[in-house]
């Protein structure tokens, strides 16, 4: 599962419309209504082929040291994809249209700072301590040095207010310092809009593009709370920043820029502090500003490293019998965090457990087909890459689908199903269910019904709540399907002390629990794939 990141989720949380109150309690089945041993029901027969022994066989292989944590773009990830594809081939699954060897190629670009420093008047300032720069938004700049920097107010150039007093040639090739936000009058209205509402000039993108048009070589943006900004982006920038697609030859749209602390700004201002204060007063009282020359010796190094990486989603198919154009997708991510120095992050629960479960589900449906019980709808078993990099493998699929999204009935997503959290440390027979009622009440009812009938697990909807601070609904691959309006259900065992640690190893997995959860998932897929009518999207956004 993708680790929580404030920068990342500030976008995701706004992507879907707001829905009404969703299920957030706990559903405990009535034990007297179970029919777990009815061998005349083919669903029972083939669900029983999902066993703890088979799950353990798969998981101990893909979470072993030989797979080196399965990080996207690394040899262990390719090795895992090869293992999964071999299983799909052994199960006699069909290929999805347009791909070979069960693999959908996915290109990534990894960008990082190979070396970066700022020096002001000989004092060194460090990245992710004193300043912040995003490699995907900056070009390679091995060294830029100047003995003069311009303070250009808010970096605005509008018809009724400008910080760029002078001619464009005065700014060409210069390093400038700007403030975030917009200038205000003494009465707390904004100079540009004339009201208490901000204008388009609050956009940093607009300021940067204006600086580019002026020929500015570098923009330094004063960040008043640099600790907060760094804290929200540290995880993203500690390693390479990952983008979908090949961006190795991209021309960056913006001028080079960095967010700097007030400490760096004060060092740059030096003896011009009083002059800058005077210009700020002029802005407030007159709406006028004149750039201030700062006689400081400034150096910056933004040496960038960009690598194109090839990875793959692994996809196998059981074509439908009577409704082959209608598709049920069963997803899990097979990537994890890889190695950090000599430590391997094995990712047994996250998400070797989901990966192994998908392979067992694929085998169960393949055996059903071989036994004369091919599903009415097409079932697509999809192991995606790049989840830990930002749900990128599933994002690639929904933007490059092998089956029309309009024909995709649902996504059934499995991410961490082999352990117990503290809440259920004495009861392994549970699973958290997330998203089942977000778009379709049919999907929610199906999962409840088959659990009551066949599996008798406690279904906990705590993390399905709109107010869940963990934001789990946005943190696994089902979300990319839900964002496209496709009903999605996500099975999850909760977190534990070994989450995203090297200690998430195969010996700590509860394989009997995994098998029980796998059978529940089987029954849900079986119903989705065989019921007479496809489930409907019937949950309306709140107005």
C-alpha positions as CSV (number, residue, x, y, z in Angstrom):
1,X,0.0,0.0,0.0
2,X,1.1,3.5,-0.8
3,X,2.4,5.4,2.2
4,X,0.5,8.5,3.2
5,X,1.9,11.7,1.7
6,X,0.3,15.0,2.3
7,X,1.5,16.5,-1.0
8,X,0.1,13.5,-3.0
9,X,-3.2,13.3,-1.2
10,X,-4.0,17.0,-1.4
11,X,-4.8,16.3,-5.0
12,X,-6.4,12.9,-4.7
13,X,-8.9,13.9,-2.0
14,X,-10.4,16.5,-4.3
15,X,-10.7,14.3,-7.4
16,X,-14.0,12.5,-6.7
17,X,-17.3,14.2,-5.8
18,X,-18.4,14.1,-2.2
19,X,-20.8,11.3,-1.4
20,X,-23.3,10.7,1.4
21,X,-22.5,8.8,4.5
22,X,-20.9,5.5,3.8
23,X,-20.9,2.3,5.8
24,X,-18.4,2.7,8.7
25,X,-19.4,0.1,11.2
26,X,-18.7,-3.6,11.7
27,X,-20.7,-6.4,10.1
28,X,-20.7,-9.7,12.1
29,X,-22.3,-12.6,10.2
30,X,-25.0,-14.9,11.5
31,X,-23.2,-18.2,11.9
32,X,-26.5,-20.2,11.7
33,X,-27.0,-19.2,8.0
34,X,-23.7,-20.4,6.6
35,X,-23.7,-23.2,4.0
36,X,-19.9,-23.6,3.7
37,X,-19.9,-27.3,2.9
38,X,-22.5,-27.6,0.0
39,X,-20.4,-29.4,-2.6
40,X,-23.3,-29.2,-5.2
41,X,-22.5,-25.5,-5.4
42,X,-19.6,-25.0,-7.9
43,X,-18.7,-21.8,-6.2
44,X,-18.0,-23.7,-3.0
45,X,-16.0,-26.4,-4.9
46,X,-13.7,-24.0,-6.7
47,X,-13.3,-21.6,-3.7
48,X,-11.9,-24.6,-1.8
49,X,-9.0,-24.8,-4.2
50,X,-7.6,-21.6,-2.6
51,X,-5.4,-23.1,0.1
52,X,-3.0,-21.9,2.7
53,X,-0.3,-24.3,1.4
54,X,-0.5,-22.8,-2.2
55,X,-0.5,-19.2,-0.9
56,X,2.5,-19.9,1.2
57,X,4.3,-21.5,-1.7
58,X,3.9,-18.3,-3.8
59,X,4.5,-15.8,-1.1
60,X,7.7,-17.4,0.3
61,X,9.1,-17.2,-3.2
62,X,8.2,-13.6,-4.2
63,X,9.1,-12.2,-0.7
64,X,12.4,-14.0,-0.6
65,X,15.8,-12.2,-0.6
66,X,16.3,-13.2,-4.2
67,X,13.5,-10.8,-5.2
68,X,15.2,-7.9,-3.4
69,X,11.9,-6.2,-2.4
70,X,10.4,-6.0,-5.9
71,X,11.0,-2.3,-6.4
72,X,9.6,-0.8,-9.6
73,X,12.4,-0.5,-12.2
74,X,14.8,-2.9,-10.3
75,X,15.7,-6.5,-11.3
76,X,13.6,-8.0,-8.4
77,X,10.5,-6.4,-9.9
78,X,11.2,-7.9,-13.3
79,X,11.9,-11.3,-11.6
80,X,8.5,-11.1,-9.8
81,X,6.7,-10.2,-13.1
82,X,8.3,-13.2,-14.8
83,X,7.2,-15.5,-11.9
84,X,3.6,-14.3,-12.1
85,X,3.5,-14.6,-15.9
86,X,4.8,-18.2,-15.6
87,X,1.9,-19.0,-13.2
88,X,-0.6,-17.5,-15.6
89,X,0.8,-19.5,-18.4
90,X,0.7,-22.7,-16.3
91,X,-3.0,-22.0,-15.5
92,X,-3.7,-21.7,-19.3
93,X,-5.0,-18.1,-18.9
94,X,-5.6,-16.2,-22.1
95,X,-3.7,-13.1,-23.1
96,X,-5.4,-9.8,-23.0
97,X,-5.7,-8.1,-26.4
98,X,-2.6,-6.3,-27.6
99,X,0.0,-7.7,-25.2
100,X,2.4,-10.6,-25.2
101,X,3.7,-12.8,-22.4
102,X,0.9,-11.5,-20.1
103,X,2.7,-8.2,-19.8
104,X,1.5,-4.6,-20.5
105,X,4.6,-2.5,-20.8
106,X,4.7,0.6,-18.6
107,X,7.4,3.3,-19.0
108,X,8.6,5.4,-16.0
109,X,11.0,8.3,-15.6
110,X,13.0,8.6,-12.4
111,X,14.3,12.1,-11.6
112,X,16.5,13.0,-8.7
113,X,19.2,15.5,-7.6
114,X,22.6,14.0,-8.1
115,X,24.1,17.0,-6.3
116,X,22.5,20.2,-5.1
117,X,23.7,23.1,-2.8
118,X,23.1,26.8,-2.3
119,X,25.9,29.1,-1.1
120,X,25.2,32.7,-0.1
121,X,28.2,34.9,0.8
122,X,30.1,31.7,1.5
123,X,27.5,30.1,3.8
124,X,26.3,26.7,2.7
125,X,22.6,25.8,2.7
126,X,21.3,22.3,2.4
127,X,18.4,20.8,0.3
128,X,15.5,19.5,2.4
129,X,16.8,21.6,5.3
130,X,17.0,25.2,4.1
131,X,15.4,24.9,0.7
132,X,13.3,22.7,-1.6
133,X,13.5,22.1,-5.3
134,X,11.5,19.6,-7.4
135,X,13.6,17.7,-10.0
136,X,10.6,17.2,-12.3
137,X,10.0,20.9,-12.4
138,X,13.6,22.0,-13.0
139,X,16.2,21.5,-15.6
140,X,19.8,20.4,-15.1
141,X,21.8,23.3,-13.7
142,X,25.3,22.2,-12.7
143,X,26.3,25.7,-11.5
144,X,24.8,29.2,-11.5
145,X,26.7,32.0,-9.9
146,X,26.1,35.7,-9.5
147,X,27.3,38.6,-7.4
148,X,23.9,40.3,-7.7
149,X,20.4,39.1,-7.0
150,X,17.2,41.1,-7.7
151,X,14.3,41.2,-5.2
152,X,11.2,41.5,-7.4
153,X,8.4,41.7,-4.8
154,X,5.6,39.2,-5.6
155,X,6.8,38.5,-9.2
156,X,3.7,40.0,-10.7
157,X,3.3,41.8,-14.0
158,X,-0.4,42.9,-14.5
159,X,-1.9,46.0,-16.1
160,X,-2.8,47.6,-12.8
161,X,0.2,46.4,-10.7
162,X,3.7,45.3,-11.6
163,X,6.8,44.2,-9.7
164,X,8.9,44.3,-12.9
165,X,9.5,48.0,-13.1
166,X,12.0,48.7,-15.9
167,X,12.7,47.0,-19.2
168,X,12.8,43.3,-19.9
169,X,16.5,43.4,-20.6
170,X,16.9,44.4,-16.9
171,X,15.8,41.0,-15.9
172,X,17.2,38.8,-18.6
173,X,19.6,36.2,-17.2
174,X,19.1,37.4,-13.7
175,X,18.4,35.6,-10.4
176,X,15.3,36.9,-8.8
177,X,13.8,36.5,-5.3
178,X,10.0,36.8,-4.9
179,X,7.3,36.4,-2.3
180,X,4.3,34.0,-2.5
181,X,0.8,35.5,-2.7
182,X,-0.3,38.9,-3.8
183,X,0.1,42.5,-2.6
184,X,-2.6,44.0,-0.3
185,X,-3.8,47.5,0.4
186,X,-3.9,49.0,3.8
187,X,-7.6,48.1,4.0
188,X,-6.8,44.4,3.5
189,X,-8.1,44.2,-0.1
190,X,-5.9,43.1,-2.9
191,X,-4.4,45.6,-5.3
192,X,-5.1,43.4,-8.4
193,X,-8.7,42.3,-7.8
194,X,-9.7,45.3,-5.7
195,X,-11.6,42.9,-3.4
196,X,-10.7,40.5,-0.6
197,X,-10.5,37.7,-3.2
198,X,-7.2,36.8,-4.8
199,X,-6.6,36.8,-8.5
200,X,-4.9,34.5,-11.0
201,X,-1.6,35.9,-9.8
202,X,-1.7,33.8,-6.6
203,X,-0.8,31.0,-8.9
204,X,3.0,30.2,-8.7
205,X,2.7,28.7,-12.2
206,X,1.7,32.1,-13.6
207,X,4.5,33.9,-11.8
208,X,7.1,31.3,-13.1
209,X,5.9,31.6,-16.7
210,X,6.1,35.4,-16.4
211,X,9.6,35.1,-15.1
212,X,10.4,32.8,-18.0
213,X,9.0,35.4,-20.5
214,X,11.3,38.0,-19.0
215,X,14.3,35.8,-19.5
216,X,15.0,35.2,-15.8
217,X,17.5,32.4,-15.2
218,X,16.5,31.4,-11.7
219,X,13.5,32.2,-9.3
220,X,14.0,31.9,-5.6
221,X,10.6,31.8,-3.8
222,X,10.5,32.7,-0.1
223,X,8.7,30.0,1.8
224,X,7.7,31.4,5.3
225,X,7.2,27.9,6.8
226,X,10.0,25.9,5.1
227,X,9.9,23.2,7.7
228,X,6.2,22.4,6.9
229,X,6.8,22.5,3.2
230,X,9.8,20.2,3.5
231,X,7.9,17.9,5.9
232,X,5.0,17.5,3.4
233,X,7.4,16.6,0.5
234,X,10.3,14.9,2.2
235,X,9.2,11.3,1.4
236,X,8.6,12.3,-2.3
237,X,12.1,13.9,-2.6
238,X,14.2,11.5,-0.5
239,X,14.4,9.1,-3.5
240,X,13.8,9.6,-7.2
241,X,10.6,11.4,-8.2
242,X,8.7,9.0,-10.5
243,X,6.6,10.0,-13.5
244,X,4.6,7.8,-15.9
245,X,6.0,7.8,-19.4
246,X,9.4,8.6,-20.9
247,X,10.3,12.2,-20.0
248,X,14.0,11.8,-20.4
249,X,14.1,14.3,-23.3
250,X,11.4,16.7,-22.0
251,X,12.0,20.4,-22.1
252,X,11.0,21.9,-18.7
253,X,8.3,24.5,-19.1
254,X,9.4,26.6,-16.1
255,X,12.6,28.5,-15.3
256,X,14.7,26.9,-12.7
257,X,13.3,27.7,-9.2
258,X,13.6,26.7,-5.6
259,X,11.7,27.4,-2.4
260,X,14.0,29.0,0.1
261,X,13.8,29.6,3.9
262,X,13.6,33.0,5.4
263,X,17.1,32.4,6.7
264,X,18.4,32.3,3.2
265,X,16.3,35.3,2.3
266,X,17.7,37.4,5.1
267,X,21.3,36.4,4.1
268,X,20.5,37.6,0.6
269,X,18.9,40.8,1.7
270,X,21.9,41.8,3.9
271,X,22.2,45.5,4.2
272,X,19.2,46.1,1.9
273,X,16.7,45.1,4.6
274,X,15.5,48.6,5.3
275,X,15.1,49.4,1.6
276,X,13.0,46.2,1.2
277,X,10.8,47.2,4.1
278,X,10.3,50.7,2.5
279,X,9.3,49.1,-0.8
280,X,6.8,46.9,1.0
281,X,5.2,50.0,2.6
282,X,5.1,51.5,-0.9
283,X,3.2,48.5,-2.2
284,X,0.6,48.7,0.7
285,X,0.1,52.5,0.4
286,X,0.6,53.2,-3.3
287,X,0.5,49.9,-5.2
288,X,4.0,50.6,-6.5
289,X,7.2,48.6,-6.3
290,X,10.7,49.0,-7.6
291,X,13.0,46.0,-7.8
292,X,15.9,46.0,-5.2
293,X,19.4,45.0,-6.2
294,X,20.9,42.7,-3.6
295,X,24.7,42.7,-3.6
296,X,25.2,39.1,-2.4
297,X,27.4,36.4,-3.8
298,X,25.0,33.6,-4.7
299,X,25.7,30.1,-6.0
300,X,23.4,27.2,-6.7
301,X,24.0,23.7,-8.0
302,X,21.1,21.7,-9.3
303,X,22.8,18.7,-10.9
304,X,20.0,16.4,-12.1
305,X,19.9,12.7,-12.8
306,X,17.1,11.4,-15.1
307,X,16.6,7.7,-15.9
308,X,14.1,6.1,-18.2
309,X,12.8,2.8,-16.6
310,X,10.7,0.1,-18.2
311,X,8.3,-2.0,-16.1
312,X,5.2,-3.9,-16.7
313,X,1.7,-4.8,-15.4
314,X,1.1,-8.6,-15.6
315,X,-2.4,-9.5,-16.9
316,X,-4.1,-12.8,-17.5
317,X,-7.7,-13.4,-18.6
318,X,-10.6,-15.9,-18.4
319,X,-12.9,-14.8,-21.3
320,X,-16.6,-14.7,-20.5
321,X,-19.0,-17.3,-21.9
322,X,-22.2,-15.3,-22.7
323,X,-21.1,-11.7,-21.8
324,X,-17.4,-11.6,-22.9
325,X,-17.5,-7.8,-23.5
326,X,-18.4,-7.2,-19.8
327,X,-15.2,-7.3,-17.6
328,X,-14.5,-7.8,-13.9
329,X,-11.0,-6.7,-13.0
330,X,-9.2,-8.3,-10.0
331,X,-6.2,-6.2,-9.1
332,X,-3.2,-6.2,-6.7
333,X,0.2,-4.5,-6.8
334,X,3.2,-6.7,-6.9
335,X,5.9,-4.0,-6.4
336,X,7.3,-3.0,-3.0
337,X,10.1,-0.8,-1.7
338,X,13.2,-2.7,-2.8
339,X,16.5,-2.3,-1.0
340,X,17.9,0.5,1.2
341,X,21.6,-0.2,1.5
342,X,22.0,-3.7,2.7
343,X,18.5,-4.0,4.0
344,X,15.8,-5.7,1.9
345,X,12.2,-4.5,2.3
346,X,10.6,-7.9,1.6
347,X,7.0,-6.7,1.4
348,X,5.4,-10.1,2.4
349,X,2.1,-8.6,3.5
350,X,2.5,-5.4,1.4
351,X,1.8,-6.8,-1.1
352,X,3.1,-10.2,-1.5
353,X,-0.1,-11.3,0.2
354,X,-2.3,-9.7,-2.4
355,X,-0.2,-10.9,-5.2
356,X,-0.3,-14.5,-4.0
357,X,-4.0,-14.2,-3.5
358,X,-4.6,-13.0,-7.1
359,X,-2.5,-16.0,-8.4
360,X,-4.7,-18.4,-6.4
361,X,-7.9,-16.7,-7.6
362,X,-6.7,-17.0,-11.2
363,X,-6.0,-20.7,-10.7
364,X,-9.4,-21.2,-9.1
365,X,-11.2,-19.6,-12.0
366,X,-9.0,-21.5,-14.5
367,X,-10.0,-24.8,-12.8
368,X,-13.6,-23.7,-12.9
369,X,-13.3,-23.1,-16.7
370,X,-11.6,-26.5,-17.1
371,X,-14.5,-28.1,-15.1
372,X,-17.2,-26.7,-17.4
373,X,-18.0,-23.6,-15.3
374,X,-16.5,-20.7,-17.2
375,X,-17.8,-17.4,-15.9
376,X,-20.4,-15.5,-17.9
377,X,-18.4,-12.3,-17.9
378,X,-14.7,-11.9,-18.6
379,X,-12.5,-11.9,-15.5
380,X,-9.1,-10.1,-15.8
381,X,-6.4,-10.8,-13.2
382,X,-4.1,-7.8,-13.1
383,X,-0.9,-7.5,-11.0
384,X,0.2,-3.9,-11.3
385,X,3.6,-2.2,-10.9
386,X,4.4,1.2,-9.5
387,X,1.8,1.3,-6.7
388,X,4.4,2.3,-4.1
389,X,5.5,5.2,-6.5
390,X,2.0,6.7,-6.5
391,X,-0.5,4.1,-7.8
392,X,1.1,4.5,-11.2
393,X,0.7,1.1,-12.8
394,X,-3.1,1.1,-12.3
395,X,-3.1,4.8,-13.4
396,X,-1.4,3.7,-16.6
397,X,-3.9,0.9,-17.2
398,X,-7.0,3.1,-16.7
399,X,-5.6,5.6,-19.2
400,X,-4.5,2.8,-21.6
401,X,-7.1,0.1,-21.0
402,X,-7.0,-3.2,-22.8
403,X,-10.8,-3.4,-22.3
404,X,-13.2,-0.4,-22.6
405,X,-13.7,1.2,-19.3
406,X,-17.4,1.6,-20.1
407,X,-17.6,-2.3,-20.2
408,X,-15.7,-2.7,-16.9
409,X,-18.2,-3.9,-14.3
410,X,-16.0,-3.5,-11.2
411,X,-12.5,-3.6,-9.8
412,X,-11.8,-6.0,-6.9
413,X,-8.6,-4.9,-5.3
414,X,-6.5,-6.9,-2.8
415,X,-3.8,-5.1,-0.8
416,X,-2.4,-6.5,2.4
417,X,-4.5,-9.5,3.5
418,X,-2.0,-11.7,5.4
419,X,-1.7,-10.2,8.8
420,X,-3.7,-8.9,11.8
421,X,-3.7,-5.5,13.3
422,X,-3.9,-4.6,17.0
423,X,-7.7,-4.3,16.9
424,X,-8.0,-8.0,15.8
425,X,-4.9,-9.5,17.3
426,X,-7.0,-12.2,18.9
427,X,-9.4,-12.7,16.0
428,X,-7.9,-13.4,12.5
429,X,-11.3,-14.0,10.9
430,X,-11.9,-10.4,9.8
431,X,-11.1,-8.1,6.9
432,X,-11.5,-4.4,6.4
433,X,-13.7,-3.5,3.4
434,X,-13.2,-0.2,1.8
435,X,-15.1,1.5,-1.1
436,X,-17.8,-1.2,-1.7
437,X,-20.7,1.3,-1.3
438,X,-19.0,4.4,-2.7
439,X,-20.4,3.9,-6.2
440,X,-22.7,0.9,-6.2
441,X,-25.0,-0.5,-3.5
442,X,-25.1,-3.7,-5.5
443,X,-21.4,-4.3,-5.0
444,X,-21.8,-3.7,-1.3
445,X,-24.7,-6.1,-1.0
446,X,-23.0,-8.8,-3.0
447,X,-20.0,-8.8,-0.7
448,X,-22.2,-8.9,2.4
449,X,-24.4,-11.6,1.0
450,X,-21.6,-14.0,-0.1
451,X,-19.8,-13.5,3.2
452,X,-22.9,-14.4,5.2
453,X,-23.6,-17.4,3.0
454,X,-20.1,-18.9,2.6
455,X,-17.3,-17.3,4.6
456,X,-18.5,-15.8,7.9
457,X,-15.8,-13.3,8.3
458,X,-16.2,-10.1,10.4
459,X,-16.4,-7.2,7.8
460,X,-15.0,-4.0,9.3
461,X,-15.9,-0.8,7.5
462,X,-14.0,1.6,9.8
463,X,-11.7,2.7,7.1
464,X,-14.5,3.2,4.6
465,X,-15.7,6.3,6.6
466,X,-15.5,9.6,4.9
467,X,-13.8,11.0,8.0
468,X,-11.1,8.3,8.1
469,X,-7.9,10.3,8.8
470,X,-5.8,7.5,7.2
471,X,-7.4,8.2,3.7
472,X,-7.0,4.5,2.8
473,X,-9.7,4.8,0.2
474,X,-7.3,6.9,-1.8
475,X,-4.2,4.8,-1.2
476,X,-4.5,1.7,-3.3
477,X,-5.0,0.8,-6.9
478,X,-8.8,0.5,-6.8
479,X,-8.9,4.3,-6.5
480,X,-7.9,4.8,-10.1
481,X,-10.8,2.7,-11.2
482,X,-13.2,4.5,-8.9
483,X,-12.0,7.8,-10.2
484,X,-13.2,6.7,-13.6
485,X,-16.6,5.9,-12.2
486,X,-16.0,2.1,-12.0
487,X,-17.3,0.5,-8.8
488,X,-14.5,-0.8,-6.7
489,X,-14.0,-2.8,-3.5
490,X,-10.7,-3.0,-1.5
491,X,-9.8,-5.8,0.9
492,X,-7.3,-4.8,3.6
493,X,-6.1,-6.2,6.9
494,X,-5.0,-2.9,8.5
495,X,-1.4,-1.9,9.3
496,X,1.0,-3.3,11.8
497,X,4.5,-2.7,13.2
498,X,6.2,-4.3,10.2
499,X,4.4,-2.1,7.6
500,X,7.0,-0.6,5.2
501,X,9.8,-2.2,7.3
502,X,12.4,-4.8,6.4
503,X,10.7,-7.0,9.0
504,X,7.6,-7.5,6.8
505,X,8.6,-11.1,6.1
506,X,6.9,-14.3,4.9
507,X,7.3,-16.1,8.3
508,X,4.9,-13.6,9.9
509,X,2.0,-14.3,7.5
510,X,-1.2,-16.0,8.7
511,X,-1.8,-18.2,5.7
512,X,-5.0,-19.7,7.0
513,X,-6.4,-16.2,7.3
514,X,-5.2,-15.4,3.8
515,X,-7.0,-18.4,2.4
516,X,-10.3,-17.5,4.2
517,X,-10.1,-13.9,2.8
518,X,-9.2,-15.3,-0.6
519,X,-12.3,-17.4,-0.6
520,X,-14.5,-14.4,0.3
521,X,-12.9,-12.5,-2.6
522,X,-13.5,-15.5,-4.9
523,X,-17.2,-15.6,-4.1
524,X,-17.6,-11.9,-4.6
525,X,-15.9,-12.1,-8.0
526,X,-17.9,-15.3,-8.9
527,X,-21.2,-13.4,-8.2
528,X,-20.1,-10.3,-10.1
529,X,-19.0,-12.4,-13.1
530,X,-22.1,-14.7,-13.2
531,X,-25.2,-12.8,-12.0
532,X,-27.7,-12.1,-14.8
533,X,-27.4,-8.3,-14.7
534,X,-24.2,-6.3,-14.2
535,X,-24.1,-4.2,-11.1
536,X,-25.2,-0.6,-11.5
537,X,-23.6,2.7,-10.4
538,X,-26.4,4.1,-8.3
539,X,-24.7,6.3,-5.6
540,X,-25.3,9.9,-6.4
541,X,-23.0,12.8,-5.4
542,X,-24.3,15.1,-2.8
543,X,-25.4,18.5,-4.3
